[in-house]
Amino acid sequence: CRVVPCRVPAGRAGVVEVQPSVTAVLGQDVVLPCRYRAQEQEQVVQVTWLKRGPEGTRARLAVLDRQHGEHVQEPYAGRVLRRAPGGELEDGAIVLR
């Protein structure tokens, strides 16, 4: 996932925490965690989930935006859900069905 913080003081930024790998079982939901540990006075405004394909290509799965809400790309509609709907974007985890 890619997290976009706003109001970042010069020279300071928080940390994006993701799992290096996640194991999924075919036919079961899987949680893809993504948490941003913000520094003082930071605020996350957008989280973007990308799928890495063959030869390094990337496809956008979903965008979680503080102002514009959530948008899931058509091929993934109904299969990608936000784990904590309505919560702060510091927890940008999604559920993949």
C-alpha positions as CSV (number, residue, x, y, z in Angstrom):
1,C,0.0,0.0,0.0
2,R,1.1,3.6,-0.4
3,V,0.1,6.1,2.2
4,V,0.1,9.9,1.6
5,P,0.4,12.0,4.8
6,C,-0.2,15.7,4.8
7,R,1.2,18.4,7.0
8,V,4.5,16.7,7.4
9,P,7.0,18.9,9.3
10,A,10.2,19.4,7.4
11,G,12.6,16.4,7.8
12,R,10.1,14.3,9.7
13,A,7.8,11.6,8.5
14,G,6.1,8.6,10.1
15,V,6.5,4.9,9.1
16,V,4.4,2.7,6.9
17,E,4.0,-0.8,8.5
18,V,3.1,-3.7,6.2
19,Q,3.6,-7.4,6.4
20,P,6.4,-8.7,4.1
21,S,4.1,-11.5,3.1
22,V,0.6,-12.6,3.8
23,T,-0.7,-16.2,3.4
24,A,-4.2,-16.6,1.9
25,V,-6.4,-19.7,1.5
26,L,-8.3,-20.0,-1.7
27,G,-12.0,-19.3,-1.1
28,Q,-11.4,-17.4,2.2
29,D,-11.1,-13.7,3.0
30,V,-7.6,-12.4,3.7
31,V,-6.7,-9.2,5.5
32,L,-3.9,-7.1,3.9
33,P,-2.6,-4.9,6.8
34,C,-1.3,-1.4,6.3
35,R,-0.7,1.0,9.2
36,Y,0.9,4.4,9.2
37,R,2.6,5.4,12.4
38,A,2.3,9.2,12.1
39,Q,4.6,11.8,13.6
40,E,3.1,14.7,15.6
41,Q,0.9,16.9,13.5
42,E,0.7,14.5,10.5
43,Q,-2.5,13.4,9.1
44,V,-3.1,10.7,6.4
45,V,-5.2,11.9,3.6
46,Q,-5.1,9.0,1.2
47,V,-4.1,5.3,1.0
48,T,-3.6,3.6,-2.4
49,W,-3.5,-0.1,-2.8
50,L,-1.6,-1.4,-5.9
51,K,-1.3,-4.9,-7.3
52,R,2.1,-5.7,-8.7
53,G,1.8,-7.9,-11.8
54,P,4.3,-9.6,-14.1
55,E,7.4,-7.8,-15.1
56,G,6.7,-5.1,-12.4
57,T,3.5,-3.7,-13.9
58,R,1.1,-2.2,-11.4
59,A,-2.7,-2.0,-11.3
60,R,-4.6,0.2,-8.9
61,L,-7.0,-1.9,-6.7
62,A,-8.4,0.7,-4.4
63,V,-8.0,4.3,-3.1
64,L,-9.1,5.3,0.4
65,D,-9.4,9.1,0.6
66,R,-10.3,11.2,3.6
67,Q,-12.2,13.8,1.5
68,H,-13.5,11.7,-1.4
69,G,-14.2,8.4,0.3
70,E,-13.4,4.9,-1.1
71,H,-13.0,3.9,-4.7
72,V,-12.4,0.3,-5.8
73,Q,-11.5,-0.3,-9.4
74,E,-14.2,-2.2,-11.4
75,P,-12.4,-5.6,-11.7
76,Y,-12.2,-5.7,-7.9
77,A,-15.6,-4.3,-6.9
78,G,-17.2,-6.4,-4.3
79,R,-13.9,-8.2,-3.6
80,V,-12.0,-5.4,-1.9
81,L,-13.4,-4.0,1.3
82,R,-11.9,-1.6,3.9
83,R,-11.3,-3.5,7.2
84,A,-12.2,-0.5,9.4
85,P,-14.9,1.4,7.5
86,G,-15.3,5.0,8.6
87,G,-12.1,4.9,10.7
88,E,-9.0,6.9,10.5
89,L,-6.8,6.3,7.5
90,E,-3.8,5.5,9.7
91,D,-5.3,2.0,9.5
92,G,-5.5,1.5,5.7
93,A,-6.0,-2.3,5.9
94,I,-8.3,-4.0,3.3
95,V,-10.0,-7.3,3.1
96,L,-9.6,-9.2,-0.1
97,R,-12.4,-11.7,-0.9
